[in-house]
Amino acid sequence: MTGAVRAQPAYGIGALARRLGIAPATLRDWERRYGIAPGGRTAGGHRRYQAADVARIEHMRRMILDGVPPAEAARAALAAEALAEMPAGTDAGPALAADPAAPALAEVPAGIAAGPGLAPGGPPAWGAGGRSLALPGRPPLARGLARAALALDGPAISRTLDNSLREHGVVATWEHLAVPVLAAIGERHAATGDLVDVEHLLSAQLLAALAQRASQASASRSSRIVLLACADGEQHSLALYALAAALAEHGVRTLMLGARTPPDALADAISRTGPAAAMIWSQTAVTGDPAQLAGIPRQRPPLRLFAAGPGWRAAPPGGKLVGSLAEAVREARAAVGAA
């Protein structure tokens, strides 16, 4: 994607901005902050956006319109583009997490069982030619999702997730479809070091499906919102999107701050929006220090503070630990009076 001379036509920044209905300054900002850069430049240094560049930007813009924060939308768009150019079976790079005992992809609230045979340390499932995953006791839909993920078949993954969300809802899809498949991928990765590409694609598709579901909230039953954020330094936010989508099904409004929310930014957002509840996600013990939530501002009516995810070492001051997606939905609905 380098070089300014291409066979296909290219857009200048002004022409592309007009086509997409966004400001040229936005394109420059996305390039500077998120690496969403054009593939070529003229001899005079002017940006030239090729077809692949336009597709990447349109992907990012769609996700933002569905409620995904720009930084995460950019990562998903770049990952999707890289995977589209990658042959099946290609090693995508380093391990999923620095701590093999807590793979980054296993964004599963504590207390959600991934099913029999999926506990760390179990034998990897190779199946025929290594193209299957261990999913004992899981429905055919989960095995179908695993096959689509292993084949890097994005459309099939999207169809499976959309059908399950429509027919069974977010909580059932998360607990009985997404989490078991992600956990099985994590086990294979821990044993062999492969499937990084598979996890990236499935996570990006799942994020897009959940964000779209969250944007289609029914009429709100309360004027108050539930604020969703990751702990300071925590980059894994997929479970928060599952919660936002699940709450949307019940007409509960959410405000998504996403990954790596510093304590001062969290406190400022709470002061300015006055949410009924705040759910703060931590994936690993590195980000799960409850002391970071000690400065949450007091308000009237009182804020209900919840620490969700397996990373928390203890409940935060004045807060409560939440152990599953279903429990988080119940607590959030009660906080806004929609239970």
Contacts in CASP RR format, 6 or more apart in sequence:
PFRMAT RR
TARGET T0000
AUTHOR 0000-0000-0000
METHOD contacts of the structure
MODEL  1
MTGAVRAQPAYGIGALARRLGIAPATLRDWERRYGIAPGGRTAGGHRRYQ
AADVARIEHMRRMILDGVPPAEAARAALAAEALAEMPAGTDAGPALAADP
AAPALAEVPAGIAAGPGLAPGGPPAWGAGGRSLALPGRPPLARGLARAAL
ALDGPAISRTLDNSLREHGVVATWEHLAVPVLAAIGERHAATGDLVDVEH
LLSAQLLAALAQRASQASASRSSRIVLLACADGEQHSLALYALAAALAEH
GVRTLMLGARTPPDALADAISRTGPAAAMIWSQTAVTGDPAQLAGIPRQR
PPLRLFAAGPGWRAAPPGGKLVGSLAEAVREARAAVGAA
1 39 0 8 1.000
1 40 0 8 1.000
1 50 0 8 1.000
1 52 0 8 1.000
1 53 0 8 1.000
2 39 0 8 1.000
2 40 0 8 1.000
3 39 0 8 1.000
3 40 0 8 1.000
3 41 0 8 1.000
4 40 0 8 1.000
4 41 0 8 1.000
4 42 0 8 1.000
4 43 0 8 1.000
4 45 0 8 1.000
4 48 0 8 1.000
6 40 0 8 1.000
6 48 0 8 1.000
6 50 0 8 1.000
8 50 0 8 1.000
8 51 0 8 1.000
10 40 0 8 1.000
10 48 0 8 1.000
10 49 0 8 1.000
10 50 0 8 1.000
11 19 0 8 1.000
11 48 0 8 1.000
11 49 0 8 1.000
11 54 0 8 1.000
12 38 0 8 1.000
12 46 0 8 1.000
12 47 0 8 1.000
12 48 0 8 1.000
12 49 0 8 1.000
13 24 0 8 1.000
13 27 0 8 1.000
13 28 0 8 1.000
13 38 0 8 1.000
13 46 0 8 1.000
13 47 0 8 1.000
13 49 0 8 1.000
14 24 0 8 1.000
16 27 0 8 1.000
16 49 0 8 1.000
16 54 0 8 1.000
16 57 0 8 1.000
17 23 0 8 1.000
17 24 0 8 1.000
17 26 0 8 1.000
17 27 0 8 1.000
19 54 0 8 1.000
20 57 0 8 1.000
20 58 0 8 1.000
20 61 0 8 1.000
22 61 0 8 1.000
27 36 0 8 1.000
27 47 0 8 1.000
27 57 0 8 1.000
30 36 0 8 1.000
30 57 0 8 1.000
30 60 0 8 1.000
30 70 0 8 1.000
30 74 0 8 1.000
31 37 0 8 1.000
31 38 0 8 1.000
33 70 0 8 1.000
33 71 0 8 1.000
34 60 0 8 1.000
34 70 0 8 1.000
34 71 0 8 1.000
34 74 0 8 1.000
34 75 0 8 1.000
35 74 0 8 1.000
35 78 0 8 1.000
36 56 0 8 1.000
36 57 0 8 1.000
36 60 0 8 1.000
36 74 0 8 1.000
36 77 0 8 1.000
36 78 0 8 1.000
37 53 0 8 1.000
38 47 0 8 1.000
38 48 0 8 1.000
38 49 0 8 1.000
38 50 0 8 1.000
38 53 0 8 1.000
39 48 0 8 1.000
39 49 0 8 1.000
39 50 0 8 1.000
39 52 0 8 1.000
39 53 0 8 1.000
40 47 0 8 1.000
40 48 0 8 1.000
40 49 0 8 1.000
40 50 0 8 1.000
41 47 0 8 1.000
41 48 0 8 1.000
42 48 0 8 1.000
49 57 0 8 1.000
52 81 0 8 1.000
55 81 0 8 1.000
56 77 0 8 1.000
56 78 0 8 1.000
56 81 0 8 1.000
57 77 0 8 1.000
59 73 0 8 1.000
59 76 0 8 1.000
59 77 0 8 1.000
59 80 0 8 1.000
59 81 0 8 1.000
60 70 0 8 1.000
60 73 0 8 1.000
60 74 0 8 1.000
60 76 0 8 1.000
60 77 0 8 1.000
61 73 0 8 1.000
63 72 0 8 1.000
63 73 0 8 1.000
63 76 0 8 1.000
63 77 0 8 1.000
63 207 0 8 1.000
63 208 0 8 1.000
63 211 0 8 1.000
64 70 0 8 1.000
64 73 0 8 1.000
65 215 0 8 1.000
66 208 0 8 1.000
66 211 0 8 1.000
66 212 0 8 1.000
66 214 0 8 1.000
66 215 0 8 1.000
67 211 0 8 1.000
67 214 0 8 1.000
67 215 0 8 1.000
67 256 0 8 1.000
68 76 0 8 1.000
68 207 0 8 1.000
68 208 0 8 1.000
68 211 0 8 1.000
68 241 0 8 1.000
69 256 0 8 1.000
69 257 0 8 1.000
69 258 0 8 1.000
69 259 0 8 1.000
71 259 0 8 1.000
72 207 0 8 1.000
72 237 0 8 1.000
72 258 0 8 1.000
72 259 0 8 1.000
76 204 0 8 1.000
76 207 0 8 1.000
76 208 0 8 1.000
79 200 0 8 1.000
79 201 0 8 1.000
79 204 0 8 1.000
80 201 0 8 1.000
80 204 0 8 1.000
82 92 0 8 1.000
83 92 0 8 1.000
83 152 0 8 1.000
83 197 0 8 1.000
83 200 0 8 1.000
83 201 0 8 1.000
86 92 0 8 1.000
86 152 0 8 1.000
86 197 0 8 1.000
88 151 0 8 1.000
88 152 0 8 1.000
89 152 0 8 1.000
89 194 0 8 1.000
89 197 0 8 1.000
90 197 0 8 1.000
91 194 0 8 1.000
91 196 0 8 1.000
91 197 0 8 1.000
92 196 0 8 1.000
92 197 0 8 1.000
92 200 0 8 1.000
93 196 0 8 1.000
94 196 0 8 1.000
95 189 0 8 1.000
95 193 0 8 1.000
95 196 0 8 1.000
96 103 0 8 1.000
96 104 0 8 1.000
96 105 0 8 1.000
96 186 0 8 1.000
96 189 0 8 1.000
96 196 0 8 1.000
96 199 0 8 1.000
97 103 0 8 1.000
97 104 0 8 1.000
97 105 0 8 1.000
97 284 0 8 1.000
99 284 0 8 1.000
100 190 0 8 1.000
101 120 0 8 1.000
102 283 0 8 1.000
102 284 0 8 1.000
102 285 0 8 1.000
102 310 0 8 1.000
103 186 0 8 1.000
103 189 0 8 1.000
103 190 0 8 1.000
104 235 0 8 1.000
104 236 0 8 1.000
104 283 0 8 1.000
105 182 0 8 1.000
105 185 0 8 1.000
105 186 0 8 1.000
105 189 0 8 1.000
105 199 0 8 1.000
105 203 0 8 1.000
106 182 0 8 1.000
106 183 0 8 1.000
106 186 0 8 1.000
107 182 0 8 1.000
107 236 0 8 1.000
107 237 0 8 1.000
107 238 0 8 1.000
107 239 0 8 1.000
107 283 0 8 1.000
108 114 0 8 1.000
108 179 0 8 1.000
108 182 0 8 1.000
108 183 0 8 1.000
108 239 0 8 1.000
108 310 0 8 1.000
109 239 0 8 1.000
109 308 0 8 1.000
109 309 0 8 1.000
109 310 0 8 1.000
109 322 0 8 1.000
109 323 0 8 1.000
109 324 0 8 1.000
109 325 0 8 1.000
109 327 0 8 1.000
109 328 0 8 1.000
110 309 0 8 1.000
110 310 0 8 1.000
110 311 0 8 1.000
110 321 0 8 1.000
110 323 0 8 1.000
110 324 0 8 1.000
111 323 0 8 1.000
111 324 0 8 1.000
112 175 0 8 1.000
112 179 0 8 1.000
112 323 0 8 1.000
112 324 0 8 1.000
112 325 0 8 1.000
114 179 0 8 1.000
114 180 0 8 1.000
114 183 0 8 1.000
115 136 0 8 1.000
115 137 0 8 1.000
115 138 0 8 1.000
115 180 0 8 1.000
115 183 0 8 1.000
116 136 0 8 1.000
116 137 0 8 1.000
117 134 0 8 1.000
117 136 0 8 1.000
118 134 0 8 1.000
118 180 0 8 1.000
118 183 0 8 1.000
118 184 0 8 1.000
118 187 0 8 1.000
120 187 0 8 1.000
120 190 0 8 1.000
121 187 0 8 1.000
121 190 0 8 1.000
122 187 0 8 1.000
123 134 0 8 1.000
123 191 0 8 1.000
124 134 0 8 1.000
124 187 0 8 1.000
124 188 0 8 1.000
124 191 0 8 1.000
124 192 0 8 1.000
125 132 0 8 1.000
125 133 0 8 1.000
125 134 0 8 1.000
125 135 0 8 1.000
125 184 0 8 1.000
125 187 0 8 1.000
125 188 0 8 1.000
126 132 0 8 1.000
131 147 0 8 1.000
131 150 0 8 1.000
131 151 0 8 1.000
132 143 0 8 1.000
132 146 0 8 1.000
132 147 0 8 1.000
132 150 0 8 1.000
133 146 0 8 1.000
133 150 0 8 1.000
133 181 0 8 1.000
133 184 0 8 1.000
133 185 0 8 1.000
133 188 0 8 1.000
134 184 0 8 1.000
134 187 0 8 1.000
135 142 0 8 1.000
135 143 0 8 1.000
135 146 0 8 1.000
135 180 0 8 1.000
135 181 0 8 1.000
135 184 0 8 1.000
138 176 0 8 1.000
138 180 0 8 1.000
139 176 0 8 1.000
139 177 0 8 1.000
141 160 0 8 1.000
141 164 0 8 1.000
141 177 0 8 1.000
142 176 0 8 1.000
142 177 0 8 1.000
142 180 0 8 1.000
142 181 0 8 1.000
144 160 0 8 1.000
145 157 0 8 1.000
145 160 0 8 1.000
145 161 0 8 1.000
145 177 0 8 1.000
145 178 0 8 1.000
145 181 0 8 1.000
145 202 0 8 1.000
146 181 0 8 1.000
146 184 0 8 1.000
146 185 0 8 1.000
148 154 0 8 1.000
148 156 0 8 1.000
148 157 0 8 1.000
148 160 0 8 1.000
149 157 0 8 1.000
149 181 0 8 1.000
149 185 0 8 1.000
149 198 0 8 1.000
149 201 0 8 1.000
149 202 0 8 1.000
150 195 0 8 1.000
150 198 0 8 1.000
152 197 0 8 1.000
152 198 0 8 1.000
152 201 0 8 1.000
154 201 0 8 1.000
154 205 0 8 1.000
157 201 0 8 1.000
157 202 0 8 1.000
157 205 0 8 1.000
158 205 0 8 1.000
158 208 0 8 1.000
158 209 0 8 1.000
160 177 0 8 1.000
161 173 0 8 1.000
161 177 0 8 1.000
161 178 0 8 1.000
161 205 0 8 1.000
161 206 0 8 1.000
161 209 0 8 1.000
162 209 0 8 1.000
164 172 0 8 1.000
164 173 0 8 1.000
164 177 0 8 1.000
165 173 0 8 1.000
165 209 0 8 1.000
165 213 0 8 1.000
165 245 0 8 1.000
168 176 0 8 1.000
169 246 0 8 1.000
169 249 0 8 1.000
170 210 0 8 1.000
170 213 0 8 1.000
170 242 0 8 1.000
170 245 0 8 1.000
170 246 0 8 1.000
170 249 0 8 1.000
170 325 0 8 1.000
171 246 0 8 1.000
171 325 0 8 1.000
171 326 0 8 1.000
171 329 0 8 1.000
174 242 0 8 1.000
174 246 0 8 1.000
174 325 0 8 1.000
175 324 0 8 1.000
175 325 0 8 1.000
175 326 0 8 1.000
178 206 0 8 1.000
178 242 0 8 1.000
181 202 0 8 1.000
182 199 0 8 1.000
182 202 0 8 1.000
182 203 0 8 1.000
185 195 0 8 1.000
185 198 0 8 1.000
185 199 0 8 1.000
185 202 0 8 1.000
186 195 0 8 1.000
186 199 0 8 1.000
188 194 0 8 1.000
188 195 0 8 1.000
189 195 0 8 1.000
189 196 0 8 1.000
189 199 0 8 1.000
203 238 0 8 1.000
206 238 0 8 1.000
207 238 0 8 1.000
207 241 0 8 1.000
210 238 0 8 1.000
210 241 0 8 1.000
210 242 0 8 1.000
210 244 0 8 1.000
210 245 0 8 1.000
211 241 0 8 1.000
211 244 0 8 1.000
211 245 0 8 1.000
213 245 0 8 1.000
213 248 0 8 1.000
213 249 0 8 1.000
214 241 0 8 1.000
214 244 0 8 1.000
214 245 0 8 1.000
214 247 0 8 1.000
214 248 0 8 1.000
214 254 0 8 1.000
214 256 0 8 1.000
215 248 0 8 1.000
216 248 0 8 1.000
217 247 0 8 1.000
217 248 0 8 1.000
217 249 0 8 1.000
217 251 0 8 1.000
217 252 0 8 1.000
217 253 0 8 1.000
218 248 0 8 1.000
218 249 0 8 1.000
218 250 0 8 1.000
218 251 0 8 1.000
219 251 0 8 1.000
220 251 0 8 1.000
220 252 0 8 1.000
220 253 0 8 1.000
221 250 0 8 1.000
221 251 0 8 1.000
221 252 0 8 1.000
221 336 0 8 1.000
221 337 0 8 1.000
221 338 0 8 1.000
222 252 0 8 1.000
222 253 0 8 1.000
222 276 0 8 1.000
222 336 0 8 1.000
222 337 0 8 1.000
222 338 0 8 1.000
224 253 0 8 1.000
224 274 0 8 1.000
224 275 0 8 1.000
224 276 0 8 1.000
224 335 0 8 1.000
224 336 0 8 1.000
225 252 0 8 1.000
225 253 0 8 1.000
225 254 0 8 1.000
225 255 0 8 1.000
225 273 0 8 1.000
225 274 0 8 1.000
225 275 0 8 1.000
225 276 0 8 1.000
225 336 0 8 1.000
226 247 0 8 1.000
226 252 0 8 1.000
226 253 0 8 1.000
226 254 0 8 1.000
226 255 0 8 1.000
226 275 0 8 1.000
226 276 0 8 1.000
226 277 0 8 1.000
226 278 0 8 1.000
226 279 0 8 1.000
226 332 0 8 1.000
226 335 0 8 1.000
226 336 0 8 1.000
227 254 0 8 1.000
227 255 0 8 1.000
227 257 0 8 1.000
227 269 0 8 1.000
227 270 0 8 1.000
227 273 0 8 1.000
227 275 0 8 1.000
227 277 0 8 1.000
227 278 0 8 1.000
227 279 0 8 1.000
228 240 0 8 1.000
228 243 0 8 1.000
228 244 0 8 1.000
228 254 0 8 1.000
228 255 0 8 1.000
228 256 0 8 1.000
228 257 0 8 1.000
228 258 0 8 1.000
228 278 0 8 1.000
228 279 0 8 1.000
228 281 0 8 1.000
229 240 0 8 1.000
229 256 0 8 1.000
229 257 0 8 1.000
229 258 0 8 1.000
229 261 0 8 1.000
229 266 0 8 1.000
229 269 0 8 1.000
229 278 0 8 1.000
229 279 0 8 1.000
229 280 0 8 1.000
229 281 0 8 1.000
230 236 0 8 1.000
230 237 0 8 1.000
230 240 0 8 1.000
230 257 0 8 1.000
230 258 0 8 1.000
230 259 0 8 1.000
230 260 0 8 1.000
230 261 0 8 1.000
230 280 0 8 1.000
230 281 0 8 1.000
230 282 0 8 1.000
230 287 0 8 1.000
231 261 0 8 1.000
231 280 0 8 1.000
231 281 0 8 1.000
231 282 0 8 1.000
231 287 0 8 1.000
231 288 0 8 1.000
231 289 0 8 1.000
231 292 0 8 1.000
232 260 0 8 1.000
232 261 0 8 1.000
232 262 0 8 1.000
232 263 0 8 1.000
232 287 0 8 1.000
232 292 0 8 1.000
233 259 0 8 1.000
233 260 0 8 1.000
233 262 0 8 1.000
233 287 0 8 1.000
234 259 0 8 1.000
234 260 0 8 1.000
234 281 0 8 1.000
234 282 0 8 1.000
234 283 0 8 1.000
234 284 0 8 1.000
234 287 0 8 1.000
234 288 0 8 1.000
235 259 0 8 1.000
235 260 0 8 1.000
236 259 0 8 1.000
236 281 0 8 1.000
236 283 0 8 1.000
237 258 0 8 1.000
237 259 0 8 1.000
237 281 0 8 1.000
239 281 0 8 1.000
239 308 0 8 1.000
239 309 0 8 1.000
239 325 0 8 1.000
240 256 0 8 1.000
240 258 0 8 1.000
240 279 0 8 1.000
240 281 0 8 1.000
241 256 0 8 1.000
242 325 0 8 1.000
243 254 0 8 1.000
243 279 0 8 1.000
243 308 0 8 1.000
243 325 0 8 1.000
243 328 0 8 1.000
243 329 0 8 1.000
243 332 0 8 1.000
244 254 0 8 1.000
244 256 0 8 1.000
246 325 0 8 1.000
246 328 0 8 1.000
246 329 0 8 1.000
247 253 0 8 1.000
247 254 0 8 1.000
247 329 0 8 1.000
247 332 0 8 1.000
247 333 0 8 1.000
248 254 0 8 1.000
250 329 0 8 1.000
250 333 0 8 1.000
250 338 0 8 1.000
251 338 0 8 1.000
252 332 0 8 1.000
252 333 0 8 1.000
252 336 0 8 1.000
252 338 0 8 1.000
253 336 0 8 1.000
255 269 0 8 1.000
255 273 0 8 1.000
255 275 0 8 1.000
257 265 0 8 1.000
257 266 0 8 1.000
257 269 0 8 1.000
261 269 0 8 1.000
261 280 0 8 1.000
263 292 0 8 1.000
263 293 0 8 1.000
263 295 0 8 1.000
266 278 0 8 1.000
266 280 0 8 1.000
266 293 0 8 1.000
266 296 0 8 1.000
267 295 0 8 1.000
267 296 0 8 1.000
267 297 0 8 1.000
270 278 0 8 1.000
270 296 0 8 1.000
270 297 0 8 1.000
270 299 0 8 1.000
270 303 0 8 1.000
271 297 0 8 1.000
271 299 0 8 1.000
274 299 0 8 1.000
274 303 0 8 1.000
275 303 0 8 1.000
276 301 0 8 1.000
276 303 0 8 1.000
276 304 0 8 1.000
276 335 0 8 1.000
276 336 0 8 1.000
276 337 0 8 1.000
277 303 0 8 1.000
277 304 0 8 1.000
277 305 0 8 1.000
277 306 0 8 1.000
277 331 0 8 1.000
277 332 0 8 1.000
277 335 0 8 1.000
277 336 0 8 1.000
278 296 0 8 1.000
278 303 0 8 1.000
278 304 0 8 1.000
278 305 0 8 1.000
278 306 0 8 1.000
279 306 0 8 1.000
279 308 0 8 1.000
279 322 0 8 1.000
279 328 0 8 1.000
279 332 0 8 1.000
280 293 0 8 1.000
280 305 0 8 1.000
280 306 0 8 1.000
280 307 0 8 1.000
280 308 0 8 1.000
280 316 0 8 1.000
281 308 0 8 1.000
281 309 0 8 1.000
282 288 0 8 1.000
282 307 0 8 1.000
282 308 0 8 1.000
282 309 0 8 1.000
282 310 0 8 1.000
282 311 0 8 1.000
282 312 0 8 1.000
283 309 0 8 1.000
283 310 0 8 1.000
283 311 0 8 1.000
284 310 0 8 1.000
284 311 0 8 1.000
285 311 0 8 1.000
285 313 0 8 1.000
287 311 0 8 1.000
288 307 0 8 1.000
288 311 0 8 1.000
288 312 0 8 1.000
288 313 0 8 1.000
289 313 0 8 1.000
290 307 0 8 1.000
290 312 0 8 1.000
290 313 0 8 1.000
290 314 0 8 1.000
290 315 0 8 1.000
290 316 0 8 1.000
290 317 0 8 1.000
292 316 0 8 1.000
293 305 0 8 1.000
293 307 0 8 1.000
293 316 0 8 1.000
293 317 0 8 1.000
293 319 0 8 1.000
294 316 0 8 1.000
294 317 0 8 1.000
296 303 0 8 1.000
296 305 0 8 1.000
296 316 0 8 1.000
297 303 0 8 1.000
304 319 0 8 1.000
304 320 0 8 1.000
304 331 0 8 1.000
304 335 0 8 1.000
305 316 0 8 1.000
305 318 0 8 1.000
305 319 0 8 1.000
305 320 0 8 1.000
306 319 0 8 1.000
306 320 0 8 1.000
306 321 0 8 1.000
306 322 0 8 1.000
306 328 0 8 1.000
306 331 0 8 1.000
306 332 0 8 1.000
307 315 0 8 1.000
307 316 0 8 1.000
307 319 0 8 1.000
307 320 0 8 1.000
307 321 0 8 1.000
307 322 0 8 1.000
308 321 0 8 1.000
308 322 0 8 1.000
308 323 0 8 1.000
308 328 0 8 1.000
309 322 0 8 1.000
309 323 0 8 1.000
312 321 0 8 1.000
314 321 0 8 1.000
315 321 0 8 1.000
320 331 0 8 1.000
322 328 0 8 1.000
322 331 0 8 1.000
330 339 0 8 1.000
333 339 0 8 1.000
END
